[in-house]
Amino acid sequence: MLVYSLQLNLELGNTEKNLDKIFSYIKNVEKGSLILLPEMFSCGFDNENLERHIKETPVIHKALKDLSKEKHLVISGTLPEKSRNNIYNKAFVIDNGEIVYKQAKVKLFRPTGEHRYYRAGRNFDVTESSNGNLGIMICFELRFPNISYTLRKKGVEIILVPSQWGKPRKKHLEILSKARAIEDQSFVIVSNTTGKIGDIEYAGSSGIYDPWGETLAFIDDEEGIIHADINLNDVYRVRKKIKMEI
């Protein structure tokens, strides 16, 4: 099974340009594969214009659903959404043309003021998909082993990490990505942004890791798409080899 991670330099607030770039990368992926997009991939953290971007989200979902249905893809990422007058940074999983799961970011990154614009979510879960049991940790949440522990208890096979992770913490992202793969004996896919977006420099370092912690694919600070051919049986082979009671 092929899995992809897209690493982008976004233009803050320019949804049309960002989406043109994204679709130019993902329109040629193999049928039946899984694709992870970065956190807030349509607009970046253009927080002063969230009301406009919220209105764009259903249109973006529709475009991704159409592509997913056409090519039997599983697609995930995060976009801004509004519910009951609260704005959320909300992850989604689209499977064969349907949104099968959503999850709002629980751990907001206070150093960049996310808590001033977004409401925190509450729950983590694992969703079954055509490409395995998926769990999501959005960016900063990667630092919290209790979250990945929860996902492991719920039967996760692939942990998806859509991110906008800052460059000063680049090594943290690389180390924590491997650590989560090793401790949860799961595949981990990280999709980050790179370069300067607004006033913030991002780390790149997107990667795909196997349940043994080996790097299957990695991209440093350039823009691009990476992929790996994975076998979910490796999850259970590793878990059988080193038993960890959950």
N, C-alpha and C positions, 0 to 999 in steps of 0.2 A: 504494500500500500504506500503510495507516495504522499508525503506531507510537505507543505511549503510554508516558509516564513518570509514576509515582505518587509524590507527595511527601507524607510523613506525619509527624505528631507521634505517636510511639508511647508507650504506657504500659509502663514497664520491667517485664518479667516477666509481663504480663497478656496471655497468648496469645489467650484467647477474645475479649477486647475488641478487640485489634489485628486479629484475623482478621475479626471482624464488620465493622469499618471498611473493611478492604481489599476484602472481597467486595462491600460496598455500592458501592464505586467501580468495580470491574472487571466486575461482572456485566452492565453495559450497554454494554460496548465493542463495536465492530463485529466481525462475524464475519471470520475470516481475518487478524486483525491481530496485532501483536507488542506485548507488555506487559512492561515492566521494573519490578520492585519493589525497594525499598531493601535494603541489606545487613541481615541479621539481622532481617527484618521481623516475625517472629512475636513476639519477646520483647525486642528490643534486646540490648545487651550486659549481660544479667543473669547475669554470669559465675559468681556464687556458686550458682546453681541450674541449671547446665548439664545435669546428669544428668536432671533432670525435662524440660527442653526437648528434649533429644535424643530422648526417648521420644515426644514430640509430632510430631517431624519427619515420620515416615512417614504419619501421619494427614493432615498438611498437604499433603504431596506428593499423596496420594490425592485430596483435595478439588480441588487445582489441576489434576490430571490429568483429573478428571471434567469440569471447566469447559472445559479445553482441548479435550477430545474433542467436547463438545457444540457448541462454537462455532468449532472449527478454529483455535485460537489457538496462538501460541508465547508461552510465559511463562517469565520468568527472574527470579532473585533469589538470595539466599543464606540458608541455615539452618544451625544447628549439627548436626554428625553425628559419630558415633563409629566408629572403625575400628581394630582391633587395639589397643584400650585407649588410643588417642589421639583427642583431640577436634579437629575441624577446622571452620573457617568455610568452608562449601562451597557454591559456586555450582552452579546446575543450569539446564538448558534443557529445558523440556517442550514437545513438538511434537505436536499432534493426539493428545493423551492419553497420550503415552509420554515417559519421561525418556530423552533421547537424548545427554545430555552432563552431566558433572560436573567441577568443578575447584575444588580447595582453594586458599584464599588463601595466596599465597607470601610476600608482603611484609607481615608483621605490624607493627602500629603500636605500637612500644614505649613511647611517652610515656603511653599509657593502659593499659599492662600486658597487651596482648593475648598477648604471648609467654609469660605465666605460665599461661595457660589453654588456649591453642590450639597445635597443632602446625602448622608451616608446610608448605604444599604444595611441589611441586617443578616442575611443568610448566605450560606455556601451550600452547594449541592453538586451532584454528579448527574449528568444527563447521558442517556444512551443515544448513540448516533450510528449512522451507517459506517462510520470509521472508528468505532470504539467508544468506551465510556470516558466522557470528557469532563474535566473540572477546570475551573477558571480562577486564576489569581491575577488581579489587575495591578500591574506595576508595583507600587509600594508594598502591596500585600505579599510579595515574594519574600519579604523580610520576616514573615510571621510563620514559624514552623507549625504552630497550632492549626493554622488554616490548611496547610498541606496534609497534616495529620488527619484532620477531619475528612478531607477528600479521599485519603487512602482508606479510611474506615468505611467510606461509602462506595468503595470499589473502583476508584479512578484507575484508568490505564494511561491516559495522556493528560498532562497538565498544560493548559494554554496560558501564556503570559503576555497579553497585549500591554505595551508599555510606552511611556515617554519618560525615559530614565536619564537623568542628568549626567553630563560628562564627568563632573568631579567625583562621581561614585561609580565610574566605569568598571573598575575591578570588582567592586561589590556585586554588580550585576552578573559578571562572569562566574564568580565563585558561588554565589547563591543559586544560580541556575543549575550548576552541577550538583550542589548540595541537595537541592530538592529532588533531583532525579535519583540520587544515591539513597537518600533516607526514605523515600517513598517507593523506591524500586518501580518507577514509572518513567515513561517518556516525558520529556519536558520540551515544549516549543516556545521560544521567546521571539516576539516581533517588536522591535524598538524603532524609534526615530533616530536620525543622525543629523549632524550639522546644527547650524543656528536656526531656530524657529522663534520669531519674536526676539525677546531679550535673553533667551536661554539656549545654551549649547547642550546638545544631547549626545549620548554615549555611543550609539550604534551597538555593536556586540550582540546582535541577534544570533540565535543558535538553535540547534536541534540536538538533544542529548538522549542517550538510551538509558535503560533502567540500571545499567552498571556504571553510569556516569561518564561514558565515553562520548566524545564530541563527534556527531555524525555530519554536521554541517555548521559553518560559522562564517559570519561576515563582520569585518572590523568596523571601519568608520565610513565606508563608501555606501552609496545607495544601491539596492539590488534585491534580487529574490534568490533564496536558497532552498534546497529541497533534499530530502532523504527518503530512501525506500525502507520502510520499517515493517516489522512483523510483531503483532501484538502477543504472539506466543512467547516472545523474549521476556515480557513482563512476568509471566508465570514461571518461566525457566529460572529467572533470577530469584524470584520469591521462594521457589522450592530449594534453590541452592543455599540461600541464607535466610532461614526462617526468622521472621520478626513478628512477634505477637502484637496484634493491634486491638 
